[in-house]
Amino acid sequence: MSHVLNGAMNNVMDEAMCEAELKHRLLEWIVQDCERVRALELALQCAKVHSMPQWCLAAGFVRNLVWDRLHGFELSPLNDIDLIYFCPLDISPERDLAIETYLNQLAPELPWSVKNQARMHVRNQDTAYTSCVDAMAYWPELETAIGVSYQVVDTESDTQTCVGMKNHPASYDIELVAPFGLNSLFALKLSANPKRGLSVFDHRVATKGWLTRYPLLECYRTS
């Protein structure tokens, strides 16, 4: 019995180490991409102005970066920057529009899209979400449900920042938001979320062109 328990414990530890290694690799890729770093900096500025303590840049912002890298492609242009946040106190679409307008004023050349996850359960006919992570756990593809946020952790520090800007006066911390982990994303899987109908998944796969753009992907319609 002890051998079984030890084996199970070792498997858990191996999986945790693998996940940590994937996280480290992903963060390295993010900080090497000046366009993504700039988008994160602007999103952080916006989060301060519009009081968004819980936010991240998600979906293709992270997913496409990994798929591009693993295919050996030049990085795809950021054709849609999904900023999601959670604010149950004001779920009006007007708040999203105000935030999107602010971002467009900061960087009109970037394709911003802003959605408060505290109201998206209505559109999706789900029970109310409790956080960004909870909302992402209902997204149609497991590999799309990955985001990244960016926080100031020590304004007095003169150490090198996560984004490698040695002359920057503050220290920053990039955090991943991944309710399903990173393994399937790095395994080049495209997996349907059992919490969402297959028709939604199939429609997105057919219209997004992922399997054509990324031929190494394997599609998993069932978990």
C-alpha positions as CSV (number, residue, x, y, z in Angstrom):
1,M,0.0,0.0,0.0
2,S,2.8,2.4,0.9
3,H,4.4,1.7,-2.6
4,V,1.1,2.8,-4.3
5,L,0.9,5.9,-2.2
6,N,4.5,6.8,-2.9
7,G,4.0,6.3,-6.6
8,A,0.9,8.5,-6.6
9,M,2.7,11.2,-4.7
10,N,5.7,11.0,-7.1
11,N,3.3,11.4,-10.0
12,V,1.7,14.5,-8.4
13,M,5.1,16.0,-7.8
14,D,6.2,15.3,-11.4
15,E,3.1,16.9,-12.7
16,A,3.6,20.0,-10.5
17,M,7.3,20.2,-11.7
18,C,6.2,19.9,-15.3
19,E,3.6,22.6,-14.8
20,A,6.1,24.9,-13.2
21,E,8.5,24.4,-16.1
22,L,5.9,25.2,-18.6
23,K,4.9,28.3,-16.7
24,H,8.5,29.5,-16.7
25,R,8.9,28.9,-20.4
26,L,5.6,30.7,-21.1
27,L,6.6,33.7,-19.0
28,E,9.9,33.9,-20.8
29,W,8.2,33.9,-24.2
30,I,5.8,36.7,-23.0
31,V,8.6,39.0,-21.8
32,Q,10.5,38.5,-25.0
33,D,7.6,39.9,-27.0
34,C,7.6,43.7,-26.9
35,E,4.1,44.0,-28.3
36,R,2.6,41.8,-25.6
37,V,4.7,43.5,-22.8
38,R,3.4,46.9,-24.0
39,A,-0.2,45.6,-24.0
40,L,0.2,44.4,-20.4
41,E,1.7,47.7,-19.3
42,L,-1.3,49.6,-20.9
43,A,-3.8,47.2,-19.3
44,L,-2.1,47.7,-15.9
45,Q,-2.4,51.5,-16.3
46,C,-6.1,51.0,-17.3
47,A,-6.7,48.7,-14.3
48,K,-5.5,51.4,-11.9
49,V,-7.6,54.2,-13.5
50,H,-10.8,52.1,-13.7
51,S,-10.4,50.2,-10.4
52,M,-10.0,46.7,-11.7
53,P,-8.3,44.6,-9.0
54,Q,-9.0,41.4,-10.8
55,W,-8.1,41.4,-14.6
56,C,-6.0,39.6,-17.2
57,L,-5.3,39.5,-20.9
58,A,-6.6,36.2,-22.0
59,A,-7.5,33.8,-24.9
60,G,-5.5,34.3,-28.1
61,F,-3.1,36.7,-26.3
62,V,-1.5,33.7,-24.6
63,R,-2.8,30.7,-26.7
64,N,-1.6,31.9,-30.0
65,L,1.9,32.8,-28.6
66,V,2.4,29.2,-27.5
67,W,1.1,27.7,-30.8
68,D,3.2,30.1,-32.9
69,R,6.3,29.2,-30.9
70,L,5.7,25.4,-31.0
71,H,5.1,25.6,-34.7
72,G,8.3,27.6,-35.3
73,F,6.3,30.5,-36.8
74,E,6.8,34.2,-36.7
75,L,4.6,35.5,-34.0
76,S,1.1,36.3,-35.2
77,P,-0.1,39.9,-35.0
78,L,-2.3,40.7,-32.1
79,N,-5.6,40.7,-34.0
80,D,-7.7,40.7,-30.8
81,I,-6.6,41.7,-27.3
82,D,-9.2,40.3,-24.8
83,L,-9.1,42.2,-21.5
84,I,-11.3,40.5,-19.0
85,Y,-12.1,41.7,-15.5
86,F,-14.5,40.9,-12.7
87,C,-16.6,43.7,-11.2
88,P,-20.0,42.6,-9.8
89,L,-20.8,46.1,-8.5
90,D,-21.3,47.5,-12.0
91,I,-22.1,45.0,-14.8
92,S,-23.4,47.5,-17.3
93,P,-22.1,47.2,-20.9
94,E,-21.4,50.9,-20.6
95,R,-18.6,50.3,-18.2
96,D,-16.9,47.9,-20.6
97,L,-17.3,50.5,-23.4
98,A,-15.7,53.2,-21.2
99,I,-12.7,51.0,-20.4
100,E,-12.4,50.1,-24.1
101,T,-12.6,53.7,-25.1
102,Y,-9.8,54.6,-22.6
103,L,-7.6,51.8,-24.0
104,N,-8.3,53.0,-27.6
105,Q,-7.2,56.4,-26.6
106,L,-3.9,55.0,-25.1
107,A,-3.2,52.8,-28.1
108,P,-5.7,53.1,-31.0
109,E,-3.6,50.8,-33.1
110,L,-4.3,47.9,-30.8
111,P,-7.5,45.8,-31.1
112,W,-8.9,46.0,-27.6
113,S,-11.9,44.0,-26.5
114,V,-13.2,44.4,-22.9
115,K,-15.6,42.2,-21.1
116,N,-16.7,42.2,-17.4
117,Q,-17.0,38.5,-16.5
118,A,-19.4,39.3,-13.8
119,R,-22.2,39.6,-16.4
120,M,-21.2,37.1,-19.0
121,H,-23.0,34.3,-17.3
122,V,-26.3,35.9,-18.5
123,R,-25.3,35.6,-22.2
124,N,-24.0,32.1,-21.7
125,Q,-27.0,31.0,-19.6
126,D,-24.8,29.8,-16.7
127,T,-25.0,30.3,-13.0
128,A,-23.4,33.5,-11.9
129,Y,-19.6,33.5,-12.0
130,T,-17.6,34.3,-8.9
131,S,-14.3,35.4,-10.4
132,C,-12.4,35.6,-13.7
133,V,-11.0,32.2,-13.1
134,D,-14.5,30.8,-12.6
135,A,-15.8,32.4,-15.7
136,M,-12.8,31.1,-17.8
137,A,-13.6,27.6,-16.6
138,Y,-16.7,27.8,-18.8
139,W,-15.0,28.9,-22.0
140,P,-15.5,26.6,-25.0
141,E,-11.8,25.4,-25.4
142,L,-9.6,24.5,-22.5
143,E,-6.6,26.0,-24.2
144,T,-8.3,29.3,-24.7
145,A,-8.9,29.6,-20.9
146,I,-5.5,31.0,-20.1
147,G,-4.7,34.6,-19.2
148,V,-1.9,36.7,-17.9
149,S,-1.9,39.8,-15.6
150,Y,0.8,42.2,-14.6
151,Q,1.2,43.8,-11.1
152,V,3.6,46.2,-9.4
153,V,5.1,44.3,-6.5
154,D,7.8,46.7,-5.1
155,T,8.2,50.2,-6.3
156,E,11.3,50.6,-4.2
157,S,13.2,47.7,-5.8
158,D,16.0,48.3,-8.3
159,T,16.2,44.7,-9.3
160,Q,15.6,43.5,-12.9
161,T,12.0,43.4,-13.7
162,C,10.1,40.4,-15.1
163,V,9.9,42.1,-18.4
164,G,13.7,42.7,-18.5
165,M,13.5,46.5,-18.5
166,K,16.6,47.2,-16.4
167,N,16.1,50.9,-16.2
168,H,12.5,50.7,-15.1
169,P,12.0,52.2,-11.6
170,A,9.6,49.5,-10.4
171,S,9.5,45.7,-10.0
172,Y,6.7,43.8,-11.7
173,D,5.2,40.4,-11.4
174,I,3.5,38.6,-14.3
175,E,0.9,36.1,-13.1
176,L,-0.8,33.4,-15.1
177,V,-4.5,32.6,-14.8
178,A,-5.1,29.0,-16.0
179,P,-8.0,27.0,-14.6
180,F,-7.1,24.0,-16.6
181,G,-3.3,24.3,-16.4
182,L,-0.8,24.5,-19.3
183,N,-0.2,20.9,-20.2
184,S,-2.8,20.6,-23.0
185,L,-1.8,23.9,-24.5
186,F,1.8,22.9,-24.8
187,A,0.8,19.4,-26.0
188,L,-0.8,21.2,-29.0
189,K,-4.3,20.0,-28.1
190,L,-7.5,21.8,-29.0
191,S,-10.0,20.4,-26.4
192,A,-13.7,20.9,-26.0
193,N,-14.8,22.0,-22.5
194,P,-17.4,19.6,-21.2
195,K,-19.2,22.5,-19.5
196,R,-20.0,24.0,-22.9
197,G,-22.0,22.5,-25.7
198,L,-20.1,20.8,-28.6
199,S,-22.0,22.9,-31.1
200,V,-20.3,26.0,-29.8
201,F,-16.9,24.3,-29.9
202,D,-17.4,23.0,-33.4
203,H,-18.6,26.3,-34.7
204,R,-15.5,28.1,-33.3
205,V,-13.1,25.5,-34.7
206,A,-14.7,25.8,-38.1
207,T,-14.8,29.6,-38.2
208,K,-11.5,30.4,-36.5
209,G,-9.3,28.4,-38.9
210,W,-7.0,27.1,-36.1
211,L,-6.5,23.7,-37.6
212,T,-5.4,25.2,-40.9
213,R,-3.2,27.8,-39.3
214,Y,-1.7,25.4,-36.8
215,P,-1.5,22.0,-38.6
216,L,0.2,20.2,-35.6
217,L,-2.9,20.7,-33.4
218,E,-5.0,17.7,-32.5
219,C,-8.7,18.2,-31.9
220,Y,-10.4,16.6,-28.9
221,R,-14.1,16.9,-29.0
222,T,-14.6,14.9,-25.7
223,S,-12.6,15.0,-22.5
